[in-house]
């Protein structure tokens, strides 16, 4: 999700309340949200559209990777020699990468990979990530069990 440019004003309490309603249930009707936040259905619809247009929110269906055939997930730490952004640009195109950040510390890039199985994960790491010339090394952190995943941050 793109970050809001710093020139945009901070969100007001009503926009935050609308976001919280949608975080609880992304399919909640605008009329119900309006009742909860004290606006008309039309006003909620307009605010939600503005929030989407500005990149503040996305409304999407979140799946459980295991339930849809992707049994292996891992976080890959990548150390880069040279242009980190060029490596990130390349990795961004891999469909198995669902989370990608350029960072500071022990790694230059962290990438969450969702794969069908161990062979698929190996192909992504060895066949694609490690084949990028500027990649110096990788470290794989296999997910054994997802304990918590939230989407309610950002409004409180």
C-alpha atoms as one frame of an Amber mdcrd trajectory, in Angstrom:
protein
   0.000   0.000   0.000   1.526   3.364  -0.939   2.269   5.757   1.907   0.322
   8.996   2.164   2.415  11.967   1.067   3.420  14.104   4.049   1.532  17.070
   2.580  -1.860  15.432   3.199  -3.550  16.502   6.434  -3.800  13.928   9.215
  -6.945  11.853   9.331  -9.778  13.285  11.404 -11.556  11.250  14.077 -14.487
  10.404  11.787 -12.217   8.988   9.055 -10.376   6.955  11.694 -13.710   5.648
  13.011 -14.763   4.654   9.478 -11.455   2.841   8.999 -11.927   1.014  12.308
 -15.405  -0.095  11.221 -13.997  -1.454   7.959 -11.111  -3.157   9.754 -13.648
  -5.057  11.840 -15.656  -6.036   8.738 -14.642  -4.881   5.260 -18.137  -5.745
   3.984 -19.991  -3.684   6.581 -22.709  -1.648   4.832 -22.145   2.091   4.561
 -25.496   2.683   6.297 -24.309   0.700   9.347 -20.985   2.542   9.362 -22.825
   5.845   9.093 -24.980   4.983  12.074 -21.889   4.086  14.115 -19.959   7.253
  13.219 -22.810   9.754  12.936 -22.835  10.336   9.156 -25.231   9.582   6.341
 -24.659   6.586   4.096 -23.744   8.950   1.216 -21.190  10.809   3.351 -19.567
   7.524   4.399 -19.461   6.363   0.763 -17.705   9.610  -0.246 -15.187   9.403
   2.594 -14.370   5.762   1.858 -13.851   6.615  -1.811 -11.502   9.480  -0.860
  -9.580   7.206   1.509  -9.184   4.627  -1.262  -8.249   7.212  -3.918  -5.576
   8.712  -1.664  -4.033   5.294  -0.894  -4.865   5.423   2.807  -6.924   2.204
   2.624  -7.487  -0.786   0.386 -10.469  -3.058   0.774  -9.455  -6.609  -0.102
 -10.263 -10.217   0.716  -7.525 -11.735   2.885  -6.972 -15.430   2.332  -5.330
 -18.124   4.405  -2.480 -19.284   2.122  -2.690 -22.888   3.353  -6.423 -23.068
   2.551  -5.799 -21.942  -1.049  -2.906 -24.322  -1.769   0.194 -22.493  -0.525
   1.509 -24.669   2.303   4.943 -23.072   2.715   5.623 -19.514   3.859   8.913
 -17.940   4.842  10.564 -14.600   5.455  13.735 -14.170   3.436  16.429 -11.771
   4.615  18.484 -10.532   1.670  21.910  -8.872   1.819  22.711  -6.766  -1.226
  25.914  -5.444  -2.684  25.285  -2.262  -4.635  21.893  -0.840  -5.527  19.295
  -2.130  -3.045  16.434  -0.446  -4.915  17.318  -2.288  -8.143  17.145  -5.635
  -6.334  13.857  -4.657  -4.662  12.452  -3.596  -8.058  13.282  -7.040  -9.444
  11.924  -8.968  -6.449   8.731  -6.906  -6.512   7.821  -8.644  -9.778   7.871
 -12.144  -8.271   4.263 -13.272  -7.680   5.319 -15.304  -4.624   6.496 -12.158
  -2.817   3.575 -10.772  -0.835   5.493  -8.414   1.465   8.706  -6.602   0.567
  10.591  -3.955   2.526  13.919  -2.233   2.149  15.335  -2.012   5.645  18.354
  -1.223   7.800  20.192  -3.651  10.040  21.414  -7.148   9.313  19.524  -7.322
   6.036  18.940  -4.858   3.238  15.629  -6.412   2.154  13.008  -8.566   3.868
  10.637 -10.504   1.642   7.743 -12.706   2.680   7.340 -15.601   0.279   4.246
 -17.762  -0.077   4.893 -20.990  -1.985   3.081 -24.214  -2.805   5.699 -26.437
  -1.173   9.411 -26.710  -0.335  10.418 -27.288  -3.980   8.569 -24.141  -5.048
  10.193 -22.153  -2.211  13.635 -23.448  -3.217  13.020 -22.404  -6.821  12.102
 -18.881  -5.731  15.100 -18.518  -3.411  17.766 -20.306  -5.412  16.462 -19.885
  -8.940  15.297 -16.277  -8.779  16.407 -14.313  -5.711  19.970 -15.644  -5.532
  20.338 -15.321  -9.301  20.065 -11.515  -9.076  23.692 -10.379  -9.512  23.706
  -7.864  -6.621  22.389 -10.399  -4.061  25.278 -11.246  -1.753  23.457 -13.684
   0.564  20.063 -14.747   1.860  18.761 -16.191   5.095  15.477 -18.058   5.266
  13.116 -17.980   8.241  10.546 -20.747   7.768   7.074 -20.157   9.196   5.969
 -23.093  11.309   2.712 -21.707  12.676   0.923 -18.397  12.273  -0.066 -17.191
  15.732  -1.264 -13.650  15.092  -2.082 -11.516  12.077  -3.879  -8.213  12.487
  -4.986  -5.368  10.272  -6.250  -2.967  12.928  -3.186  -0.752  13.319  -2.997
   2.804  12.191  -6.019   4.520  13.723  -5.368   4.548  17.469
